[in-house]
Amino acid sequence: MPKMKTHSGAKKRFKITGSGKVMHRQAGKMHLNEHKPTKRTRRLDGDRVLVTGDAKKAKKLLGK
C-alpha cells in the first residue's frame, strides 16, 4: 500500500509540539485590524493549543 499524503491545508495551519500537542494560530487577526483595540490584537498574538477533539482530527490529516 502507498503511504497517505499529508493534507496540504492542515500542514500550513497546524504544528505538533515535541510533547504531541497540536498548536494553531489564534483566529481574528488577519484583517480589519485598524478598528480593533491594540489590547485585543496583542491578546491574539502567539499560538494556542488546539482542543482535544479537533486535535485528533488534525493529527489524522497530518498523518501522525
Secondary structure in CASP SS format (residue, H / E / C, confidence):
PFRMAT SS
TARGET T0000
AUTHOR 0000-0000-0000
METHOD secondary structure of the structure
MODEL  1
M C 1.00
P C 1.00
K C 1.00
M C 1.00
K C 1.00
T C 1.00
H C 1.00
S H 1.00
G H 1.00
A H 1.00
K H 1.00
K H 1.00
R H 1.00
F E 1.00
K E 1.00
I E 1.00
T C 1.00
G C 1.00
S C 1.00
G C 1.00
K C 1.00
V E 1.00
M E 1.00
H E 1.00
R E 1.00
Q C 1.00
A C 1.00
G C 1.00
K C 1.00
M C 1.00
H C 1.00
L C 1.00
N C 1.00
E C 1.00
H C 1.00
K C 1.00
P C 1.00
T H 1.00
K H 1.00
R H 1.00
T H 1.00
R H 1.00
R H 1.00
L C 1.00
D C 1.00
G C 1.00
D E 1.00
R E 1.00
V E 1.00
L C 1.00
V C 1.00
T H 1.00
G H 1.00
D H 1.00
A H 1.00
K H 1.00
K H 1.00
A H 1.00
K H 1.00
K H 1.00
L H 1.00
L H 1.00
G C 1.00
K C 1.00
END
